[in-house]
């Protein structure tokens, strides 16, 4: 089985026509790879196009305010990607004069750029013979070559095979071909093996293990967190938000004042919380929005409830971390999908 020749032949006839495949501009390729790290092509396409419209160059991205970048990213999740992208654009301006380096190690030095992303940029934009290994690649390698490892061992085995098979003259096309094959043909569930070009040599197909490979790792149960948000209007035209500055989920996004508890909190227990008393004093009127919002992240389950606070304005203590935001300018502030869902629910 000449895997390299067959996969490139398949790619020529089956690859999707995607805008980042019509260019060798490393900035465009980098942006597409960052967006697609945790996002499907169908969802990420509109973000990719909007980003390039607003920030057509590395310089324009580097000069943009972080809040503006995060707002444009809103809805994609995994916001560290946007923060790292923005930081790395400044690195490119400061350390490389705004010119993307054509060296794998230098690309790898950029904030948020791991082995996979650096290999993708290096091979696709600059033709460097560096293999990529993502989830699609691991699945294809695992099935065709019968790799039964998990985790780091599977990664290392897949990378070794990819390095051996890599077309030295067309490394970018080869890497994209394997990823594309995993994305649209050798899919996680119910792949069409009978129509597969590799069925005569695929170990998983021949040994009836397609549904078993790649082997599944035992995952830890997601951590549960309980958030109680407080919706406060100092007057009819403003609302209170605070910026999440701690090293945690949704860093640098905005949200309502929050008390996090180890279990679901009752209204009565919240009234007794020292922070609640400090912020709103005694006699504050509290009513819940009614709904409990469950928000699932990769390793965390957030259970959130929103409380409407009616407090005597003279007793309201504006915390130093809070910002009084005009309702007319609310849409300028980047917020989490959980906050978006609350606003949608409340119209």
N, C-alpha and C positions, 0 to 999 in steps of 0.2 A: 504493500500500500504506500503510494507516494503521497503522504498527507499534505505536504507543502504545495505540490502542484495542484492537487485536487481542491484544496480549500481556496486557493487563489482563483482557480477556474470558477468555482461556485460563487465566489464573491463578485466577480465581474458581472455575473448574470443576475444576482439576487440582492445586492446591497441596496439599502434604502437611500434615496436621494436626500441627503441632509446638508444644510448650509455649511456646516463646519467641515464637510468633506469636499467642498469646492474651493478650498483655500489651503495654503501652507503657512498662513499668518499664525505664528505661535500664540499671540494674544487671543485670537479667536478660538484656537484649539484648546488652549488652557481654560478659557471661560466655559466652553462646552463641557470639558471634562469635570470641572468643579461642579457645575450644575447637575450633571448626570451621575454624580457619585451616589446620591441617595434618591434620585428622581427619575421617573420614567420619561422617555423621549417625548411622549405626547403632552405631558405636563410641562416639561422643561423648555420646549421649543419657544413658547411665547415669552418666557423670561429671558432666554438667550437673545431673542430679537430686540426686546425692550432694552436690555442692558447695552447692546451695541449701538442702539439708536441714541441712548442718553450718554454713553461713555464709549465713543468710537475708538479711542486710543488709550494706551496705558496711562498717559499723562492726564487725560481727562478723568479717569477713574481715581488716580492718586490724589488729584486736587479736590475731589468731591467730599462733602462732609459725610462722616460715617452714618449719621442718622438718615441721610438721604439714601445711601446705599442699602441700609437695612430696610428702609421703607419699600424700596424697589424689589427687594428680596422677599418681602412679606408673603407668606403662604407656602414657601418652599420648605420651611423647616430647617433643622440643623444649621442654625444661624452662625455657628462658628465658621462655616464655609465662607459666608459673606464677609465676616470680620477678617479672616485670614486672607481672602482675596484682596480686600482693600489694603491691608497691611503690606502684602507682598507687592502690590503695585507701587507703593512708596519705596520698598526695597529696590525694585527695578529702576526707579528714577534715581535714587540716591547712590546705589552701588554699581549700576550698569548703564547709567546715562539714558535710561528709558528704552534700551535695546535688549530684547530677550536674549539671554545667553544660549549659545549653541553647544553647550557642554552639559552632560547628564548631571555631574556632581554639582555644578553651579545652579542648574535648574532645581535640583533636590534641596538646595540651601534656602529656597524661598519658603516663607511662612506657609504652613498648611499643605505643602507639596510633598506627598509621600512617594514611595517607590513606584507605585502604579502610575500616578499622574505624571511624574517626571519621565517615566519610560514612554508613556503615550505621547507627550510633547516632543521628546527627543527623537522618537522614531517617525512620527507623522510629519512634524514640521521640518526636521533637519535630516531625516534619513539615517539616523544613528541605529546601529544594530543592537538594540536593547529590547528584550522581550517584556511584554506586559502580562500581568496576572491579576484578573479581577474575578468576580463571581462567575461570570459566563465562561471565562477561560478555564477556571477550575472544574466546572461541570463538564465541559467538553473533554478535557484531558482525563478526568476521572473515569468517564464512561468509555471513551474510545480505548484508553490504555489500561483500564481496569485498576485504577488507583483506589485503594480502600482506606487510605489514611484520612484523618480529619485535621483541622486547625493548621498549625505551622508546618507539620509534616506534609500535608497535602499541598500547601503553598509551595514549599521547597521542591517537591517532586514535579509539580506542574511547571514551575519556572525552569527547572533543569531540562525538561522535555521541550518546552518552548524555545529555549536557547539552542538546542540541537536542531530543531526543525526550522528555525527562523531563516527566512529568505534574506540573504545578506544584501541583495540588490534592491529589494522592496520590503524592508522591515516594517514600514508604516502600513502598507497594504496588508501584509501578512497578519500583523497584530489586529488590525481592524476586522480582517476576515474571520479570525477565530472568535473575536468578541461578537461579531454580527451573527455568526452561525449559532452561538449560544443564545443570543437574544431572540432570534426569530425562527430557529429550527430545533436545536437541541435544548428545548425549553424545560423548565423544572418539572412540569406535570404533563403527562400524556403527549410526549413528542411523537411525531409521525415517523417512526423508525423504518417502516417499510419503504418510505420515499427518501431515505437518507443515503447519501453518496458513500457513506462509510459503513453501511450495514454489514458488508461481507468481512470487515476486519474489526468491527467494534466489539470489544470484550464484553461490555455490558449487554449488548443486544444478543450476542452469541451465547452468553451464559445466563440469560434471562434475569439480569440484575439492573435493568434500566431504572426501575422504581426505587432501587436501593442505593444507587450511586448518584452523586457523591454521598458518602455516609453522613448521617446527621450527628451533630454534636449535641450533647446534653446542655441545654441552656438554663441559666439561673432564672428563677421567677422574678418578674419585674418588681422593683421597689415601689411600695404604695406611699403616696404623699397626699396630705389633706390640706387644701388651701381654702381660707375664708377671705374673700375680697370685700372691701368696703367702698361702696359707691357714694361719693360725697360731692354735693354741689354747694360751694360757698355762696353762690348766687345763681340766678336763673341762666346766666350766660357762660358760666365756667364749670369746670369739673376738675377734681384732683387726680393727678397721675404721679407715679414715681418711676425712676429709671432703675432697672435691675443692674447694679454694679458688681455684685458678688460673683465669684467664679462658680457659676451654676448654669442651669438651663436658661435660655432666653437672655443671656447677658447683653446688656445695653438696649434691650427692648423696654417699652413702657407698659405699666400695668397700674391697677388700683392699689391703694394701701392694702397690705396683706398680713394676716397672721397664719402661720403654718403650725399645725398641731400633729401629734403622733397618731391620732385616731379622729374619726368624724366628730366634729364639735357641735354641741347644741347652742342655740341662741343664748341660753342662760349662762353656759360656761364661758362663752365669748365675752359677755358683759363683765365677767370677773377677771378677765385677762388684764395684767398691768398695762400693757400697751394700749388696749382699748380705752381704759380709764384715763390714761395720759392724753390720748388723742382727742377723745370726745367728752370726757368728764362724766358726771352723773346726769341722768335724765334724758339721754339721747334716745330718740325713737328709732327702733330697728325693725326692719321687715325684710324677709328673704324674697328673692326673685322667684322662689318656688322650685326651680329645676336644679338638680345636681348635674354638673357637667363633668363627664368622664373624658379625659384626654390621654390617649396612649402614646407614649414615646418608646424608643427602642428598649430602654432598660428601666423605665419608670411609668407608673400609672398614676395620673393626677386626678384626684377627686376634688372638684371645686364647687363652692357655693358662693353666690353673690348676695350681699346684704345692702339694702338701701338705708342710708343713715340720714336722719333728720335731726339736726342738732342746733341749738341756740348758737347763732353766729358769733356771739361774744365769748362763748365757751370753746369754740373750735380752735384747737391749737394746730397751726400749720407747721408740720414737722420740717426740719431743714432739708430733708431729702425729697419733699413733695414739691410738685409744681402745679400752680393754678393755671389750667389750660383753657383757652377760649374754645367753646364748642364749635365755632366756625373753623378753627384750625386743627381740630382733633384728627382729621384724616392725614395730617402731615407727620404724625408720630408713628414710628414702627411698633407694632404690637404682635403678640403671639396669636396663633390660630385659635387658641382657647378664648382669648379676649375678643377676637373677631366673632366667634360663635355667640358670645354673650350679646354683643351689639346687634347681631343679626336677629337674635331671639327677641331682643327688646325693641327692635325697629329703630 
